[in-house]
Amino acid sequence: MSTSFFSPSRTLEQRRQAVANLYDLLVKGGIADTSRMPSDVIDDGHKATLHRYHPTTEQQGNPVLMVPPLGSQSTCFDLRRGCSMTEHFVDAGRPTYLVDYGEMGRDDRDLGLEFFINDVVAPAIRKVPRTTAAPRSTSSAGAWAD
């Protein structure tokens, strides 16, 4: 149950925050910064677009390849500034990549898990180390594919 802005039970701080949210919504176009981290497409195929995010600091460490769950949008890793796994890795200096499946339609209903593993994820895993100076290595999710 929400309380009215004018309710005497609201504190001065709650009212101040409500006014700040209204200002952000009306003047700035939204309460949260939902702009995506900038990236370049480095490979494009059927249901497999590989993005490389622009570094914000000197890159160091092994690359990170983010693969969204099937049925989820690729934006699940980059929700908003300050609440973004993508932003965290990029700001930490990690070379960061994303596999985007694109829009799924009726024509894609016959694509199985094997397609996504063999024709989408495995090629992306092979391409990432070739675009960075980092050596091939093992991650917590498994080894780089050969």
Secondary structure, DSSP 8 states (H G I E B T S, - for coil): ----TT-TTS-HHHHHHHHHHHHHHHTSS-SS------EEEEEEETTEEEEEE--SS---SS-EEE---TTS-GGGGEEETTEEHHHHHHHTT--EEEEE-----GGGTT--HHHIIIIIIHHHHHHHHHTSSS---EETTEE---
